[in-house]
Amino acid sequence: MRLTVRVPATSANLGPGYDCFGLALDLCNEVTIDTDAAPGVSWEGEGASELPTDGSDLVSHVMDTVAEATGRALPPIRLGGLNRIPLERGLGSSSAAAVAGAAIALSILGEAPTPYAVFGHAARIEGHPDNAAPAVFGGLTIALPDGTVHRFDPHPDLHPVALVPNERLPTAEARRALSGDVPREDAVFNVAHAALAVEALTRDPSLLQVGLQDRLHQDARLALVPTVLEVFRSLGEAGVPVCVSGAGPALLAFPHDPLAAPEGWRAIEPGIRSEGFELVEG
């Protein structure tokens, strides 16, 4: 059996939608497995020299965990990955790996890799349903605490730009920076702006700059990367809607005009992906 799965990058939180909003970006990692080839693991692209090749990578871990959950074993596998999503930048590289692993494992085991089956395994194992949801379902998603997902079609005039610095920010470190207590006025602020953000992302992009404002996580995370905070503030002052992508340090901007990357950064214009993961046989 030979299978290839393509999984999109994702931007979670989107300002006020902390731990629940997610957007699929048309920048895909690919993982190919072959059960008839000599076993092994290899990587190309982003972070290729850093990722383990001994089977301890996240894709392999998720595959093994899904197989264990079904009470079955996977055959020896040749696994090759082509990574386009930058690592530890807030663009969902780990969720893409988890979704790829879940989809491949279910397929090899003869189980139907339905969206909710793949999402259930990936979100449980990797721990971030706000990233797993758009990686599985595409478009704009809202993941609820009970495990359900609601998908929306983003407005066609949205043209996001991912601004990617050289700095990295592991998700665990970004989470440790957050306060465990939320003042009531900040909670109300985020509820109001999250509602407005959905309207902006699906129907009226002119509301984006206001709708993407947040008081729960962005300030604390930006404080960890002062150079990113400087770019974030300059974009806001220029009237460009912008938010921290996931846990950061990448920023997701929605400019009206072409946007150049700051010195030492990359600007990626992936477009929005309406579909989630894709499995191809052969």
N, C-alpha and C positions, 0 to 999 in steps of 0.2 A: 504494500500500500504506500502510495506517495500522496501527501497532502500539503497544500500551502494555505496558510491563513494570513490575511491582511487585517491589521487592527489600527484604527486611527489614533492620532494624538488627541488629547482632550485638555480643556481648560476648565477647571472646577472653581467653585465659589462665585466667580463673576461679581465681585463686590459684595453686596449684602447677602448673597445666597450661600452663606457659610455651610459647608458640609452637605449641601443638597442640590445646588445648581451645577450643571455641567454642559459644555458645548463641545461637539465633535469637530475636529479640524482635519482637513484633507491632506494629512501628512501621515503616511502609514508605515509601520514596521511590518516586516514579512518574516514568517517562520515556516520553514519547509521541513517535513519529516519524511523519512523513507525507512520502512520496516524491512526492506530487502537489501539495504546497503550495510556496509560494515558500521557498527555502532561508533558513535562519537559526537562531539559538539564543536561547532565552529561559528564565528561571528564576523560580520563585515559592517562597516559604517560607524555610526556614533558609538563611542566607547568600546569598540571591538577589542582593543588591547587590554581593557580593564575587566572584562566579563569572564567568569570562570568557564573552563572547558572540561571540567571533571564531573558534570552532571549536577552541580550544586547551584546552578543558576535558577532564577525565579520561574522561567518557563518550565524547566524540568521538575522543579519542586512542586509546582501546581499540578502538573500532569500526574506525578506520583501520588499526590494527596487526593486528587479526584479518583484515581484508580483504587486507592485504599478505601475511600468512602463507599465505593461500589462493591468492595470485597473481591476485587479481581486484580490481576497483575498485567502490566504492559509488556509487550514483547521488546526485545532489543531494538533500539531506534538510532538512526542517524538524524541528527538535528542540526540545521543550519539557519542562522538568523541574519537578516539584513535590517539594520537599525537606521531609521531616519529621524527618530525623535531624540532630541538631546537629553542626556541623563541628568537627573537631580536639578532640573530647572523649573519644575512646576507644570510640565506639559504631558503628564500622565504616562511616562515611560514604564513605570512599574505596573500600572493597571493594564497597559497594552500587553505586557508579558503575561500577566495573570489571565487575561481574556484569551490570549493565544493558547496558553497551556490548557485551559479548561475546554476550549472548543476542540482542540486536537485530541485530548484524552477521551472525551465523550465519543468522538468519531471513531477512534481506534477500537474502543470497547463496544462499539455497535449501539451506543445510546444516541438518541436524537439530540444534536447540539442546538436545541431551541434557544431563542434569546433569553428566556427566563431561566433556563437550566444553566446556561453559560454564565449569566449575570449572578445567579445565586452562588455558584462555586467561586467565581472570581472575587466577588465582593466579600464573601466570608473569609477567604484565605488571605487576600491582599489587604483587606480592611478599609477600603475607600470606595464606598458605593457611589459617591458623587463623581468619581472618575470612571468607574466601571460602567455606569449607566450609559453615558454617551458613547463609550467605546463599543458597547453592545448594540444600542438602539439608534445611534446617530442623532443628528439634529441637536435641539436643546432639550435637556432632560431635567426633571426634578425628582430626586430620589427621596422617598419618605422613610422614616425610621422603621416602619413595619415591613420594609423590603419591597414595596411596590414602587413602580416607576411610571411617571407620566411624561410623554414625549410631545414636543411642540415643533412646528416648522418655523425656523428663524426667518426674519424678514429678508427678502432677496437683496436688499440694498446694503446689507451688512458685509463689510470687507475687512475682517480682522487682520491685524499685523501683530505677530509675536515678536517682541523685542527681547533678545536672549543675550544676557551678559556672559562674560567668561566665568564669573563667580558662580559657585554652587551653593545650594541651601538644602540639606537633607530635610525631609518632611518631619522627622522626629524632632529635630532641633527647632524647626519653625513652630511646631505644636507646643513645645516646652515654653516658648516665649509668651503664650497666651494666658491671660488671667482666667482663673476658675470661676470668678464672679462677674456677672454682667449687670450693671445698673439698669433699672427699669426704663429710664429714658433712652438708653442705648438700644435696648431690646425693641422698644416701640419704634425708634428711628429705623432699625433694620427691617422690621416688618413692613413699614410703609415703603421704604425704598426697594425692598425685594418685590413687592407687588408692582411698583412702577417699573422695575427692571424687566419683568416679564412682558409688560406692555411695550416697553421700548425695544426689546429683542425680537418681538414677534409682529408688532403692528406699527410702532411709531418710533423709529430710531432717533428722532430729534430729542427724545427724552433720555437718551443714554447717559449724558454727562451727569445729570442729576440722579438717575436711577442706579448708577454703579457705585454710589457713595456707600460707605460702610463704617461701622464703629466697633465691630467685633474682633477683627483679626488683622486688617491690613497695616494699621499703624505699628503694631507690635512687630510684625514681620519685616516691614520696611526699615525699622530701627536697627535690625541686624545687618543690613546691607546699605550703608549710607549713600554709596554711589547710585544705587538703584532708587533710593528715596529722592535724590536730586533730580533724576530723569522723570520720575513719577510726578513730582511737583511742577516741573517745567512743562510737561505735557498738559497738565490740568490748567496751568496759567495760560497756555496757548489755546485753550478751548477744545482740546482733543479728549474725547471720552477714553478713559483708561482704567484698568484694574490690575491687581496682582493676579497672575495666572497660577491657580492652585495655591501651593504653599510658597511659590516664588522660587528663585528671584526673578524669573521672566515676567514681563508685563504683557498684557493683551490690550492693544489699542484699537480704536475704531475711527481712524482718521477720515476726514472729508477729502483730503488731498494726499498725494504721495508723501510717504514718511520715511526719511532717511534714518538709519541706525546711528546712535551715538558712536563715537570712536571706541573701538574695542568690543563693540556689540555686533550681533547679527540681527537683521530684520528678515523674518520669514513671513511670506504672504500665502498661507496655505489654502485659503478659502474655507468654507464650512462644508462639512461632509454630511449629507442627508442620511446616509446609511452607516450602520455600525460595522462590525467585523464581517469579513467575507471569507468563505472556505472554497478552495478550488481543488478538485481532485486531479491527479495526474501531473 
